């Protein structure tokens, strides 16, 4: 975030796809995604869930939030499924009371 006149101002990508929208998606699709090891989404699933976000912007947002420090952490990993390697994203270390 940029600091302007002593206040933190969200970047363009943070305004376009705030972490809260990502967390809400995981909460809609999975029961307690913070503790569910199967709560993983592919890029295709994320793109379908956010049709208002251009593919390049979604890639930038996911990269931004994976690299972002703090309690609201998005992680990524590669998984092998049926002989193919796929990148998935998941929430890690989140606590619902800290996100609101």
N, C-alpha and C positions, 0 to 999 in steps of 0.2 A: 504494500500500500504506500502511496505517496503521502507525505505530510504537507499539508497546505494550511498555513496560518494556525499551526498547532493541532490541527485535526487530521486524522487519517482519512484519506480519500481512496475508495476502492478503485482499482485499475479497471480498464475497459473490460478485460476478461472476467474479473471478479463481479462486475455488474451484469455481464452477459450470462454467466453461468455461476451463480453463487454456490458455495459449498452446501448451503441449506437445501438447494434444489436437488443436488446429488444425493444427499442423505435421505431426503424425502422419497426419492425413487427407490433406494435400497429398502427403506422402511415399508413402502407399499408392496414390494415384491417378496420380501423375506421377513420372517418373524425374528425380531431382535438381531439385525444384521451384524452388530458389533461382536456377537458371540457365536454366530452361525458360520462354520467353516465353509459351507457351500454357498454363501451369499457372495457370488461373483457374477460380474456382467462383462460381456464381450463389447468391443467397440460397436459392432453392429446393433446390439441390444441398446446400448447407450444412444446411438444415433437415432434409432427408432423412437426411443423415449423422449428425445429432445428434437423434434422436427423443426423447431424454430431456430435451431443453432446450426450454422453452416459447418460442414465437415472439418474444414481447416480450423475454424474457431473451436470446435469440440476437441480436436487434437491438442490445440494450444491450451485450452482450459484444463484438460486432464493432466497434461504435463505440468502446468502451473500448480495444480492442487497436489499432485504427487510430490513436487519439490517444496511445497509450502510447509513450514514448521508450525507446530502448535498442536492443540488437542484435536482439531478437526482434520484428521489425516486420511487421505486417500492413498491407497497402495496399489501397486500393479505387480503382476508376476506372469511368467509363462507357464502354461499347463499343456500336458500331452493328452490329447483325446483322439482315439481312433487313428493313431499314427501321425497325427498332425499337431503342430505346436501352435497354440493360440494364446494371445495376450488377454488377460482378464484384469478387471479392477475390483477392488473390495475396500470396505471401510475397516479401519483398524484403530482400536483404542478409543472409540467414541463412546461417550456417555450422553444419553438424550438430554439430561438436565443441563449440560454445558453448552448445548447447541441453540438454545432458545433465548 
